[in-house]
Amino acid sequence: MLPLCSIGSGYGINGQRNVFSREVERMRWSPGSPAILALYCAVAMIGATALTGCASGLTTVAPTPPAEYSRLGSTKGSACGSLGIVATAYYFVPMGINDRVERAYKEAVAGVPGATGLVDVTIKEDWYWWVIGTARCVTVTGEAIK
């Protein structure tokens, strides 16, 4: 039995399919319809957020040393950050990851009293898996200068 007058059923009082509701249904998912445009906008916004949400600027690891400097000794600094939440394919939440090279560099410079920079810099990166994310650790090694 057909419903006599139910909202959204597409049937009129006489049990015939309502022409107006067929037209609305056809327009709802046509290529230029508001529903399709809203879907495209939502996908574009999610994509843009995913691509730019974890961006950071460039970091100079070791600035150009002055023309004259004295070597103070070897030093090393390290810093870690994580990508986490959910499962391996979905690690997208950065936790202290964008500035880890800069933090390791500052720690290496602070490791030698009176140092103002580093020369002969090398960077080593290791990563470790933990249940809901990965830890990325950077070690900066170099010769401290003044």
N, C-alpha and C positions, 0 to 999 in steps of 0.2 A: 504494500500500500504506500502511495506517495504522500508525503507530508502536505498538509493544506497550505500552511503559510509559515515556514520556518526561516529564520534569518540566515542568509547565506546559502540556502539549499539550491537556489536557482530555479525553483519550481513555483509557479503561480497558484492561484486558488483553484483553477480548473485542472491542475495536475500536469499542465504542459510546461516544458522547459522554457524558462523566461529568456527571451532574446537579449534583453538588456544585460543579464548576468553573464551570458556567453561572451558578449562584447567586453564587459569588464574583465573577465578572466583572460581573454585574448590580449587585452591591452596591458594587463598586469605584468606579463612576462615577455612582452615584445621588446626588441632591441633598444628602442629609445624610451622605454617606459621609466617612470620615476623609481620603481622598485629595482630595476636593473642598474640605473644610474647610482642609486644609493649603495647597491652591492659593490659596484666598481669603486666608488669612493671609499667604502670601508676597507676593501682589499688594498687600495693604494695607500691609505693612512697606516694600516698595519705594516705594510711593506716598508714604507718610509721610516716608521718608528724602529723597525727591526734593523734597518741598515744604518741609521744614524744614532741610535740610542746608546751605542757602546763606542762611539768615536772619541778620540782624543787628539790633541795637537801634537806636532813634532817636538821631540825633546832632544836638546843637544846634550850628548852624554859627557863629552870632554871638550870644554871650550879650548880655543887656541891658546897655548901657553904664552906667557910674555917672552920678549926677546931674550932676556936674561933671567935665569932662575937657578935655584940650588935644589938638588935632590935630597930628600929627607928620609927615604927608605920605602920599602915595599909595603903596600897596604891592601886591604880587601874589605868589601862591604857586600851585604846581601839583603834582599827584600823579597817578600812573597805576596802574591795575590791569588784570588780564586775566581773560577767561573763555576757557577753552580745552579742548583735547583732542578729537580725532576730527574731525567734520565740522560744518558750519554749524548744522544743526538740533540738534546734540548738545552745544553748548558749555555745559558744566555745572560745570567745575572752576574755582572762584574762586581767583584768585591775587592777593592784595593789593587786592581790589576793594571790600570792605566798608568800609574806613576811609579811602578816598582823599580824601573831602571834609574829614575831620578833619585828615589830614596836610597837605593844601593850605592849610587855615586856619592851622595852626601854622607852616608855612613862611612864609606872608605876614606873620604877627605877628613872627616871628624876623628878617624882612628889614629891619626898622627898629629900630635900637638903642633900648632903653627902652620899647618898645611893650608894652602889656598887653592890647590887644584891637583890634577893627576896627569901624568904623561904615560905613554906606552900602555894604554888602557886595553884590556880584553874583557869581553862579556861572555859569560856562560849561563845558559838557561836550562833548568831541569823542570820536569813536571811530575806530579804525583797524583794518582787517582785516589779519591776518597769516596765513600758511598754515594753522596749526592752532588759531587762536583770534582773539579780538578784544581790542584794547587800548582801555580807556576812560580818558580823561584829563580831569581836572577842573581848572579854573583859578578861583581865588578872588581877586577884586580888591576892594579897599576902602581906606578912609582909616584909617591907624594912629592909635591914641589912647593917651594915658597918663593 
